[in-house]
């Protein structure tokens, strides 16, 4: 619980890199894999967006 009402409540991460997986069930492992795949898609989309922005900036300043 937050000390003050205006403090955001931090959510526990779905998966922590390097954590012990031996106590997780098959279902929990499947859920984590799905969450990590969704995060990879999100990261790749951001990478593509940044690449597009960089290309546009380079084209603007190239001018010949």
Secondary structure, DSSP 8 states (H G I E B T S, - for coil): --SSTTS------S--TT---TT--HHHHHHHHHHHHHHHHHHHHHHHHHHHHHHHHHHHHH--
